[in-house]
Structure formats: C-alpha cells, structure tokens
Amino acid sequence: MRCESAEQLFPILRRDIVKKVSESALAEKPRSGQTKKYTRVAETEVVAQACTESPDGRRR
C-alpha cells in the first residue's frame, strides 16, 4: 500500500504503534533477578489448602 500524503500515513502508523504497544503490554516478559521459589505444583497445593474448610474449633 502506498500512501500519497502524511494525512493518509499517520492513521496507519498510529494503528500499528497502538497494536504493538498493546501486545507488548499484555505479554509477560522474562524478568531478571531471582528465580521462582515455588513450582506450579507447590502453588496449587497451597491454594487448595487455603480454599478448604477449616478444622472444627478453628476459623480462617
């Protein structure tokens, strides 16, 4: 596609930039620093334990 004027080019550029920024903002990027301390299995076990009913005589 060839644009004849800046008036035609700017909306196309704006659309492309917004799309790229939106995609990069929603994507999880690798982070430097400390590695994860818990595995997915361990996290699941903690959530499962937290969501169960408390024992008799106890409350959460």
C-alpha positions as semicolon CSV with decimal commas, in nm:
position;residue;x (nm);y (nm);z (nm)
1;M;0,000;0,000;0,000
2;R;0,142;0,335;-0,099
3;C;0,037;0,649;0,084
4;E;0,028;0,972;-0,105
5;S;0,025;1,211;0,191
6;A;0,101;1,237;0,559
7;E;-0,274;1,257;0,627
8;Q;-0,308;0,903;0,496
9;L;0,011;0,775;0,660
10;F;-0,047;0,891;1,019
11;P;-0,361;0,684;1,091
12;I;-0,185;0,374;0,959
13;L;0,125;0,439;1,171
14;R;-0,088;0,516;1,477
15;R;-0,283;0,191;1,437
16;D;0,038;-0,013;1,403
17;I;0,204;0,153;1,702
18;V;-0,102;0,109;1,925
19;K;-0,124;-0,258;1,827
20;K;0,244;-0,323;1,906
21;V;0,231;-0,136;2,238
22;S;-0,089;-0,316;2,342
23;E;0,058;-0,657;2,260
24;S;0,382;-0,587;2,446
25;A;0,197;-0,452;2,749
26;L;-0,013;-0,768;2,778
27;A;0,272;-1,014;2,724
28;E;0,470;-1,142;3,020
29;K;0,839;-1,083;2,962
30;P;1,118;-1,275;3,135
31;R;1,247;-1,090;3,437
32;S;1,598;-1,069;3,560
33;G;1,672;-1,147;3,919
34;Q;1,571;-1,426;4,148
35;T;1,424;-1,744;4,006
36;K;1,085;-1,874;4,117
37;K;1,091;-2,029;4,463
38;Y;0,785;-2,249;4,422
39;T;0,683;-2,486;4,149
40;R;0,339;-2,478;3,992
41;V;0,252;-2,793;4,189
42;A;0,351;-2,634;4,520
43;E;0,148;-2,320;4,441
44;T;-0,154;-2,535;4,356
45;E;-0,125;-2,724;4,685
46;V;-0,112;-2,401;4,885
47;V;-0,420;-2,264;4,708
48;A;-0,606;-2,592;4,758
49;Q;-0,523;-2,593;5,129
50;A;-0,627;-2,229;5,169
51;C;-0,962;-2,294;4,999
52;T;-1,064;-2,590;5,216
53;E;-1,287;-2,558;5,520
54;S;-1,111;-2,502;5,848
55;P;-1,099;-2,781;6,107
56;D;-1,358;-2,789;6,386
57;G;-1,281;-2,531;6,653
58;R;-1,073;-2,320;6,412
59;R;-1,155;-2,039;6,176
60;R;-0,991;-1,863;5,886
